[in-house]
């Protein structure tokens, strides 16, 4: 689905109760907020009716319902009457209208459905298109099967952003080892593809006074390593790079919207990419590795690999001068048990940064809930180990908090961690969760 400024004709038109000459009571009877009801069909197009949305959330539900109806009716063009929440409706419709048909047979791909929403000014439309481009990029990355997307091919996909004005640098295995990133190298050791550290930059307008680092977990497939997952638990692990997808998608969107990035703000992205595989060189439970900041880590669980690759990327970002950092990762299954698939867990070392991210999430229509960095829980990662830290204490209780505390040991600046396990893909469909939050956070500037 693509947003257009005008349509010659509409296959499907959405109007709102109370915005025309009036609708018979029988058409509006029982109509609920967020519901779209088809009320007429004809040669000149079909018409649907909805209650005028009172909130942005109502509008998002309408947008999703409208996209579903358009797909059922095989509409190619859709027009929506003006509403105070036009942008939220359009954003949800664009997201719900996305389908990944790259791997299906059947020849020619269908033309993209066109959407016109009255009441959008040029700036709002440009913002929507930019974010939609980033979300689509993220979803295509996360949706790609592991035999099509590995650390090397992800790096090539990231390099396409150079055509949008993003500076892209890729570090391969030897460079990663030379930079002391022993944790990232260890996670990738069982894979023939090897690791990649993908570094992207949108330079500041003028002298950089604020350097935002967006850090993404890029595990393109996770077997669990020698701490092997079950068959059912392994299926879907192509999505374990949802954090990387969100970060790369945000950079794609920000490249479109770079004129709105506050002056003096440089945005960098660091994607730690690896496959967690079993092989003759793969890391083993009990092995000890040194991170980029010099700390040593004993690997007790090779399936707790995401925090290892993130730790090295966070340490490098700090070393290179980031003034604030946000990482995104499909990190812990217990996060899903705590908050489900709709709400991401937020951990943050700085109240101002937490407030900025919460505001960004609200503006994007993405839900976050802040959980505590309860320092006492880290003690179990320091007990009974020959290294500075273990990567897991093998106890699920409080696991999301302990994983966040582990990451905190590798940052020296204001930092936030978003655990997006369950958010990155729903019912096996990639969502692009996090792109909107990151974009709104960057564009809003300092609080």
N, C-alpha and C positions, 0 to 999 in steps of 0.2 A: 504494500500500500504506500502511495506517495501523496504528499500534501501539495495541492495546486491552488493557484489564486482564483481561478475561474473555470467553469465548465460550460460547454455549449448546451448540454442536456444532462439530466441526472437519471440514472436507472433507479435510484432509491433516494428519496428525500425524507429527512427527519425534521418534523416540526414539533413544537411544544404546546401543551395545553395552555390556553390563555394568550398565545401570541398571534392568533389569527382571529377571524370573525367569530370563532367559537366552535366547539365540537359537541355533537350530541352526547348526552350523559351516558348513553349506552356504550360509547366508544372509550370513555374514560373511567367507567365503573370498575373499581378494583385495581386500577393502575397504580403501581407502587414506584417509589423512588428507585432509579437505576434500571427500570424495566423499559424495554422498547417493544411496542406493539404494532404489528402490521395492520393497517386499517383499510388500504385499498390497493388494487393492482390494475394496471392498464397499459395500453400500448405506449403511452407517453411517459411511463415510469410508475414505480410503486411509491407509496407513501407510508411512513411509519410515524407513530406518535409516542411522546414521552412526557412525563411531568418536567417542568422547568427545574433544573438541578439547583438546590439550595446551597450545596457545598461542593468543593472540588472533588471530594470522594464520590459523591453522587454522580458527578460528571464523568469521572473515570469509569465507574460501573456502566454508565450509559455508553461510553466509547467502546468498551469491550463487547457489550451486548450488540451494539450496532455493527461492529466488524463481523460478529458471528452471523447476524441476520444477512448481511451483505454476501457473505460466503455461501450461505444456504440458498439465496436467491440468484447466485451467480451474477451479481451486479458488477459492473466494471467501473461505474462512476457513482459517487455518493455525495449528496449535498446536505449540510446541516444548518438549520436556522441559528441566528445569533443567540448567545447566552452569556451571562457574566462569567461563566467558567469555560469559555471556548477552548482555551489552551489545554486545560486538564482533559477535556473530552477528546480533543484531537490527539494528544499524546497517547492516551490509552487506546484509541482506535488504531493508531499507527502501530503500536506494539502488538495489539491483538491480531492485527491483519497480517503479521509476518509469518511466513512459512518457509522452511528450508527444503527446497525441492532439488538441490544440487545433485543428490545421489539417487534420484528416482529415474526410471526409464520413461519411455513414452514420447521421446523427441522434444519438440519445442516447448519452452516454458511459457506459461500463460502471462499475458501482459499484467503489469502491476495495477491494482485497483487504485483509482484516483479519488482523492478526498478533498472537498472544498468545505471549509467551515467559516460561515459568516461571523463577523465580529473580531477577527484576528487582524491586528495591524501588521505592518511590514516587519517591525522588530520582533514581535512575538512569533511570526511565521518563520523568520530566519533562525530564531532560537530553537524552535521545534525541529526544523530541518537538520540543524547541526547536531542536536542531541539524538535525533532519530538515526542519523548516519553513524554516530558512535555506538548506539545500542545495537544496530544491525551488524556492525563490524565485530562487536563483542560476541553476539549470538552466533555468528558464522564460525568464529574461532572455537567457541565452547561446544558447538554442535558437531564439529568435524570429528570423524572417527580417528582413533589413534594411529591407524595405518596411513592416514593422510596428513595428520598433524603431529609432529614430534618436535623436540626443541629446535632442530635445524630448520624445519619448515615454518615453525612459528616465528623464528627470527626473520625468515624471508618475508612472511606476511607483514611483520612489523616494519620492515624496510620499505614497504610500499607507501608508508606514511610520509616518506621523504618528499613525495610529489605534492604533499599538502603543506610543506614548509616545516616539517618536524625533523630535527637533527637526530639521526639514528646511528648508534654504534653497537656492534655485537662483539662480545668477548667469547672466544671458544675455550675448550678445555685447558690448553697450555696457559692461556692468559689468566683464566680463573685460578689456576693453581699458583701462578706467579704472583697474583694479588693476595694470596694467602686464604682464599675462600675454600678451606678444607671441607666444610660441611656440605656445600653445594656439590663439590667434586665427589664426595663420598656417596651422596644420594644417587648420583648419575653413574656411579662406577659399574653397575650391573647392566647398563644399556649400551648397545652398539652406537647409538646416536650421540652419546656424550652430552655434557651440559652446555647451556648458553646463558650468559648474562646479557640481557637486552636493555640498553640504556638509551632513553629518548629525552630530548630537550626541546622545549619551546622557550627561546630566549626572552628575557624581559624587554619591555619597551623602555629604553634608557638604562641607567645603572640598576643592577639588581639589588634590591634592599630586602627582598623576601624570597626565599627559595623553598618551594613546596616540593617534597619528594613523595610520589605515589608509588607504592611498592606492591607487587602482585606475586602471589604464589602461582607458579607455572608448571605444575606436575601434569604433563600431557597424558600420562597414564600411570595408575598406581595399582600395582599388584599387591602391595604391602611388603614387598621384598621377602626376606626369609621369614618374617612374621606374617606369613601369607594370609591374605583375606580368603573368605569362603567364596565359592562360585557366585552365589547371589550377591555377596558384598562387593565383588570385583566388577560385576556388570554396572556400567554407568560411570566407571572411573575415568573415562575420557573427559568428564566434567570437572576433574580435580584441578583444572587450571582456570576455574571461574574467576578467581581474583585477578589473574593475569589478563583474562579477557576484558574484565571491567576496566582495568588500568589502561590497556591499549585502546579500548573503546572511548574512554574519557579523553585520551590524547587526540584521537581522531575527531571527536566533537569539539574540543578546545581549539584545534587547528582551524576549524570552520569559524569559530567564534573568537578568534584571538584578538580582534579589535576591542572586545569587551573585557579582556583580562586586565585587571588593575595595573596601572603603570608601576614599574619597578618589581613586578612579580614574575619570577622565572619558575616554570613548571618542569619538573623532571619526572621521568618514570623509570623504575628499575624492575625488570621482570626476571626472576630466577627460574629458569626453565630446565626441567630434567624429567626423565622417566624413572620411576622406581621399579626396577626389575630384579629378577633373580639371575645370577650368572656367576662365573668363576671369580670375578673381581668385585662382586657386590658386597656392600657392607654387611657385617654380621652383628647380632646381639653381643654386646661386650666390647666391641671395637671402640677406640677413642680417637677423636679427630679434633683438630685445632681450627677455630673460627677466624674470620678476618680481623676481629678485634683482639685476638690472642687468647681468648678463653678456650678451655678444652671441654669437650662434651663426650660423655660415654653414651653410646647408643644402646639402650635397653630394649627398645622396640623399633624395628626398622619401618613399621607402619606409622610411626610418628615422625614422618619425613618432612612434612610441610613446614614445620617450625624450624627445621634445620636450614632449608634453603632460604627462608625468609630472614633468619638471623644473620646470615652472611650479607644478604642484600641490604638489610637495615644498617649494618655496620659500615658498609661501603658508602651508603648514602650519607650517613653522618660524617664520615671521614672526608667526603667531598664537599661538605659545607651546607648541607640542607639545614634550614632554620626550623622546619617542622615536617613531620612525616605522618603519612597515613598508609597503613597496609591493609590489603583485603585478601582473604583466604578462605577457601572451603576447608576449615581446619579441624573441627571436632564434631563427631557424631552426637556428643552429649549436648551440644548447642541446639540441635534439632529437638531433642527430648525436652529441653527447657523452654524454647521459644517457638518451635514449629518452623514451617517453611516460609512464612510471610514476614517474619521479623528477624532482623539481623542483630547480633550481639555487638555492642560497642564497649570497648575498654579504652580508657584514655588517661594519660598522665597529667593533663592540663585542662582546667575547667573552661578556659576560653576556647580552646580547640574543640572540646566536646560540644560546647554550645553552637559553634559554627557548623559542625557536622550534623547536629540535630536539626538545625535550621535548614541546611541544604537538603537533608533527607525529606523533611516536611514539604519543602517547595517542590521536590521531585516526585512526591507521592510514594516514597519508599519508607518503610517503617524500621526504626531502630530502637533498641532498649539498652540503656547503659547498665553494665554489670560491674561489680567492684574488683579492683586490683588488690585483693586481700593478701598482703605480703607474707603472712604466716604460712600460707599454702605452699610457698616455694621451698620450705624447709625439707620437704620429702624429696625434692630434686637434688638436694645436697647431701643427703644421708647415704651411707654405704656405697660410695663411689670413689674410684681412684682419680676421677677428673674433677673439674670445677663444678660441673653440672651433669645430671642425667637428662636425657630427652623425654623421659616418662617415668612415673613411679608405678605404672601399671594399675592404678586405681582410678576407675571412671569418675567417682564422686568429685565434683569440682573441677573436672578435667578442662573445661573451657577457660576457667580462671587460671589454672596452673599453666596452660599453654600460653596464655597472654603474659603471665609473669615471666615465663621463660624468654619470650621475645623482648620483654622490657630490659633484659640484661644486655642487650646489644644496641641500645639507643642512648644517646646523650643529649637529645633535644626533645621539645614537646612532641608527643607521639600518640597516635591513636591506632587501634587495631579493630577491624571489622571482621568478625567471624560470620561468613556468609554460607556456611554449610546448609544445604537445603534451599537457599535462596537462588543459587546460580542456575538451577534447572528444576522445573516442576513437571511431573508426569513425563519425564524424559525430553522435555522441550527447554532449550536454553532461554534464559530470561533477559540477560544483559543487566541483571541487578547490580547496582552500584555506579553505573555510568552517570545517571542523573544526579545522584547525591554528590559525586566528585565534581561534576561540572558546576553545580549550583554553589558548592563550597568554594571553589576556586574563583568563580566570577563575583561572588559577594564581597571579596576582599576581607580585610581585617575588621573584626568586630569593634 
